[in-house]
Amino acid sequence: MPARTARQTPANKERFRQLIQAKVEREKASLVARADEELPSWISWALKPVISTVFDVERVRHNLKGKAGEVGTLLNVRLALPSTWVMINDLVLEPMPDEFIQLDHLVIGPPGIFLVETKAWEGTFLAAQ
């Protein structure tokens, strides 16, 4: 029998999503504003819609890739662990008022609690101390 899963109530998750959306909108506005600062006005006017669209497409692409990696981790870990373990996926916590953190996977079992962050990167990764 695979590990059990638990779910979080949606209130914190929704507030976190709203804050993330506001942050993304600020990043997008900043990128578009750079066009005004760095390009002649007639080029900036023509490129702003393109910059905005490319930004949105890249965000969707990165989000889909990340979600696919998280689902793969969820399935593999859940199936590898016995039912004495519990997984909570996409957990949002509010350690301080209006400060949120998101954990990809919280895995709880007899030896302890494990936080698992999933990255769906391609290529070589080199870590050094």
N, C-alpha and C positions, 0 to 999 in steps of 0.2 A: 504494500500500500504506500503510495507516494506521500510526501510531506503535505501537511494541511496548509491552507492559505487563510489569511484573515484580511479584512478590508477596513479601511479607515472611513470615518464619517466624512461627508463631502465638504463641510464648512471650511476647515483650514485649507483644503486643497483648492477650493474656489477662490479664496482670498489670495493664496499664493499665485494662482494662475492670473488673477487680475494684476498683481504687482509685476509679474513677469511680462505680461502684455504691455503694461505701461513702460517698462524698461526697454522693450523691443521698439516701441513707438518712438521713444526718445533717441535710441540709436539710429533709427531710420531717419528721423528729422535732422539729426546731426550730420549724417552722411549727405543728405540732400542739401543742407545749408553749406557744406563744404564746396559744393558745385558753384554756389553763388560767390563764394570767397575766392575760388581759385580759377574760375573760367570767365571769359567774357560773357556778358549778360545774354546775348543771343544764343550762345552755345549752351549756357546753363539752362535757359528756358527750354531748349529742345531736349536736353539730356535728363532733366529732372524726372520725367515720367519713366524713362528707361532705367535710371538708377533705382528708383523706387520699385519697379517691377523685378529687376535683378535681385535686389535685396530680399523681396518677398519669396521669390523662387528658391534662393539659397537657404533661407530659413526653413522652408518646407522640406527641402532636400535633406538638410541636416537633422531636422526633427524626425523624419521618417527613418533615416539611417539609425539614429539613436534609439528610437522605439523598437526597431527590428532587433537590435543588439540586446535590449532589455528583455524582450520576449524570448529570445533564444536562451539567455541566461536563466530566466524564470523557468522555462520548460526543463532545461538540463538539470538545474539544481533541484527543482521540485521532484523530478523523477528519480534522482540519485539518492535522495534522503528518505528515510523511513517516516512513518506517520507520527513518530514521537517528536518530529520537528514541525515548526510553524514558520511560514514565510509571509511577510507583509511587503507588498510591492508598491512602488511609487508613493512612499510615505512622506508626508509633509508635516514638519514639526515647527512650533513657534517657541524657540527657546527664550526669547524676550519679546515684549509687545511690539508688534509690527515688524519683527525680524523673523524671516522664515528660512528653513533649510529643507531640501528635498533629498531623500535617500532612495536610491534605485531599489534596493532590496534590504530588508531587515530579516535575518534568519536566526531563529531562536531554537536551541536544542539542548540536550543534556550537558554538553561541555560548556555552553555559554551563549552569548549573543554576538552575532557577526553582522557587520555592515558591509554590504557589497555594492561597489560603484561600478557600473558597466560602461565601457567605452567601446564603440564600434569603429575603431580606427583601422586603416589599412597600412601596410608597410611595416618597417622595422621600428621597434621601440627600444631605446637604449637608456638604461637608468644607471646613475652613478652616485656614489656617496660623497 
